[in-house]
Amino acid sequence: MTDQSITVLVDDFVRYAQDRALPIEAIAVGDESRVIAEHHFVADRPRCIYSHTKSYMSTAVGIAIGEGLLSLDDRLADSFAGELPADADPRLGEITLRDLLTMSSGFNGAFLMIHGRREGEGCPDYLQYMLRKPVQVDPGSGFCYSSADSYLAGRMLEQAVGMRMGEYLWRHVFEPLGQGWPVWENDPQGHPLGGSSIEMRLTEMMKLGQVFLNDGVWAPTGRRIVDPEWIAQATVRQIDTPARTDDDGWSCGYGYQWWMSPYPRAYRADGAYGQITTVLPEQGLVVAIQCPEGDGWETVVRHELHERVMLPLVG
């Protein structure tokens, strides 16, 4: 599809959204180096991107693996041998970094999600809170979405690289991509949350997708950010996700903190309330969207955007 065709497609979607007052804040379509079409329905400013953050954390893990500092087979208990409670569940020792990245730790519950954190869940020490939990099922045996898995993966990263995750990402991702120092929610101990709550503008948020589209290289400068081998692993189905009655994007599988999408070879970073960057490798495109907190965003993303933007782009 030509740049002009993409611009017309986005313009048509913008008019459609405005006529129906759809709950959407911004949309952009780009390739590996440019933003081809962009529209903001509200002021362009940094906003919380929720679990889109998980894909940034995963990228940091991939960089550390490329540096030889981490392995997918590293065990959570080994990273925190001095922190383990005396009565820790024996299966805690089986949890690997791979299990955490694929949401299959075995804790078998949605822990440290945003509403729970706001109520004080896990305070004052998220790490001890999780290390003391029972492991309900065998690690690696099944998918159970939980920001706690992402948080623990991020803490393993910090142990391996010897610095806080924010600094590591600033050195390897934020600064090379010109993203500055994003506001980011920390735990009560001051560790950035690997699972949530970076704040970014739309076109800043989508830069990670542009890097992944270009096999790990930031095209405007030619700088390699992450190895292509990591991208190849992180963005394919590593674990099945529960089947749904409709193909809404949740049933396509999960990689290493990236969701698979219902388009050929496509995958996405996905945050609550519609903070989404979708990579379309076969089309050489990235589509990003941000939506407001509240009702109606899922209809916009799973139906309106799907039918009026995504399908024409991949068709």
N, C-alpha and C positions, 0 to 999 in steps of 0.2 A: 504494500500500500504506500502511495506517495505521501510526502509531507502535506501536500495540499488536501489530499483525501482524509488524512488523519485530522487536520485542522477543521475541516467541514464536519466530520463525524463528531468531534468534541463540541463544536459550536451548536450542532443540532441537539446534542445531549444537554447542553447548558440551557438552551431555550425550553426544552422539555421539562427539565428540573425546575426552572423558574416558573413556568406556567402552572406547575402542580405543587409548588412550594415544598419540594422534597427536602428532607433533612440531610443536607450535604454541605460541607464547608469548602471543599476544593477538589479539583481533579487535574491531573497532568499525565501526559503521554510523552515518552522520550525514547531515544535509542541509547547506545552505550556512552555517548559523549554530549548529547544535547537534550534540552527540553523542547519538544516539537510543538506541543499545544498545552496551554495551561489556563485555568480559570479559577478565580477565588470568589465564592459567594459571600464571604465575610473577610474581615481584615486578615492579611497574611502575617501571622505571628506564630512563634513556637507554641505547640500544644502537647499535652501528654499523648504519647503514642502507645501506651500500655504494653501489651505483649509483643508488639512489633520489636520491642527491645530484645526479646529472646534471640532473634536472628543476629543482632549485633553481638550479644554474648557468645553465641555459637561461632561467629566469625573470629572472635578473639581466641577461642579454643583452637580453631583450625590453624591460626597463625602460630600459636604456641606449639602445636603438634609439628608444624613445619619447621620450627626452631629446635625440635628434639626435646622440648621441655615437658611434654605431656604425651600420653598414649590413651587411646580409647579404652584400653584394658586396665588402666589405673583404677585402683579401688578407693572408694570414699573413705573407708576405715583406715587405709594406709596413709592417706593425706592428713588425717586428724587422729593419729594413733594416741597422742597425748591428751585428746579431748574426750575420748570415749567414756561413757558412764560404765560403772562396774557391772550394771545389770543390762547392758546393751543386748538387743535382740541378736542371736547368733547369725541370722541372715543379713544383718547389717554389713558384715564382712564380705558378702557376695556382691554388693552393689558396685557396679563399675561406672566410669564416666559415660560409656556408651549407653548404659541403662538410663542415666539421668537425662542425656540428650534426647533419648527416644521416649521420654515420659513413661518409663517402665521400671521405676525404682523398686516397686513392690510395696511401697507405703499404702498404695491403693486408696488414695483420697485426694481431694483438691485442697491442698494446704497453702497458706500464705498468699491466698488470692487477695485482691485489693480490698474487698469489703471486710474480710477477716482482719487484714492488717489495720484497717481504720478502727476496728474494735479492740485492737491490742493483742491479737493473736500472735503468739511467739515471743512477746516481749518478756524480758529485756534482751534475750539472746536467741536469735533465730536458729543458729547452728545447734546449740544444745537442745532446743525445742525439738528439732528434727532427729537428732541423734538418739533421743530418748523414746522416740516413737516405735511401736511394734512394726515389724515388716510383715504385712498381712499375706502376701503371696510371693512366689519365687521371683526375684529380680530378673527382668528381661522377659517375663512370661506374658505380659499384656500391657496395653496402652491405658494410662489413666492420667489425664491432663492435670497438671499441678505446677503452679509457679514455684513451689518448694523444690522440685527437681531442678529447675533452672537456677534457682538460688544456690543450691548445693554445687552444681556444675561450676558456677561462677566462683564460689569459694575455693574449689579445687584448682581452678585457674590461678587464683591469687597466690595460693600456696606454691604452685609450680614456678610462677614467674617472679615472685618476690616483691610484688607491688600490688596496690589496689587496682581493681579492674578498670576504673575510670582512667587512671594514668596510663595503663597499658593500652587501652583503646585510643586514648588521645595520641600516644606516640605512633601507633600503627594504623589507625583508621581516621579518627576525628580530624587531626591536624593535616594529614596528607589530603583529605577530601575537602579541606576548608570549612569544616563544620564547627570550628571553635571548641568551646567547652560547654556542652549541653547541661542544662539543669537535669538532675537525675535523683530520684528518691533513693535514700540509703536506709539500711537497717539501723536499729538502735545503737549498734556498735560502730557505725560509720562505713559499712561495706556497701557499695552500690548493689542494687537488686538486679541480679542477672535475668530476672523474669519479667521486669515491668518498669515503666514510668520514666523513661527518657523523654525529654521535651524537644521537639524539632518542628521546623516548618516543613511543609509538604515536599518541596524540591530538595531540601536537605535530607529528609527521611528516605527519599527514593534513590539517593546516591548509592546506597548499599546494593540495591537491585541493579543499578547500572554497572557497578563493579562486577557483580556476579554474571551479568549478561556477557561481559567482556572477559570471561575466564580469569577474573581476579585482578585485572589491571584497570586502574583509573585512567581512562582514555585521555582526558584533557592534559595530563602531565606525563603519561606513559609509565607511571610508577606502579609496580606490582604491590598489591595489598595483601592478597592471600593466594595460596597455591591452587592451581586448577584441580589438582587431585582432591583437595578438600571440597571444592565446589561440587565435583562429580559425586562425592559421597553424601554430602549434606543435603542435596536437593533432589534426591530420589527416595522412593518409599523404602524406609528402613523398618517400619512396623505398620501393621494394619491398624486402622481406626474403626470404631464401631460403625456398622452399616446403618444408614438412615433410609427412610422410605422414599426420600427424594434426593436427587443428586445436587446437594446444595454446597458442595465443596468440603464438607466435613468428613466424607466417607472415602476420600481418595488416598488416604495414607499420610504418614508423617515421616520426615527425614530427621536431620539433626537440628531441631528447633526451627524447621521450615515446614509449612503445610504444603501438601501436593494439591494442585488445582485441577478442575475438570476440563482442561484444554491440553493439547498435545505437549508433553514434556514440561508443562508449566508448573510453577511453584510460587509460594507467596510467604512474605512476612506479614503476620496478621495480629493486629491489636484490637482490643475491645472497642465497641461502638464504631467500628469501621475505619480503623487506621491501617491501611493495607497497601503494600507494594507487591504487585504481581509481575513476575518475570515470564515473558513469552519467548523462549529461545528460538523457536522456529520462525518467528516473525521478526526477531531482532528488536523487540520492543519491551518497554517497562511501563506499566500503568500504575499510578498511585492515586489514592483517594483518602480524604479525611472527612469524617462526619462528626456531628455533635453528640454529646452524651444525651441519652433519652431514647424514646421509642422511635421506630421506623427505619433505623439505619440498616437493619438486616434486609428489609425489603428493597432498599436502594441498592445494596451490594449484591444480593443473591438474585435479584430479578431485574430491576431497572438497568443497572450497570451491565449485568451479564447479557441481557438481551440487546441493549442499544449501543454498547461499546465493545465488550469483549468478543461476542460472537462475530460481529462484523470484522474485527481485527484479525481473528483467527480463521475466518471463513474464506 
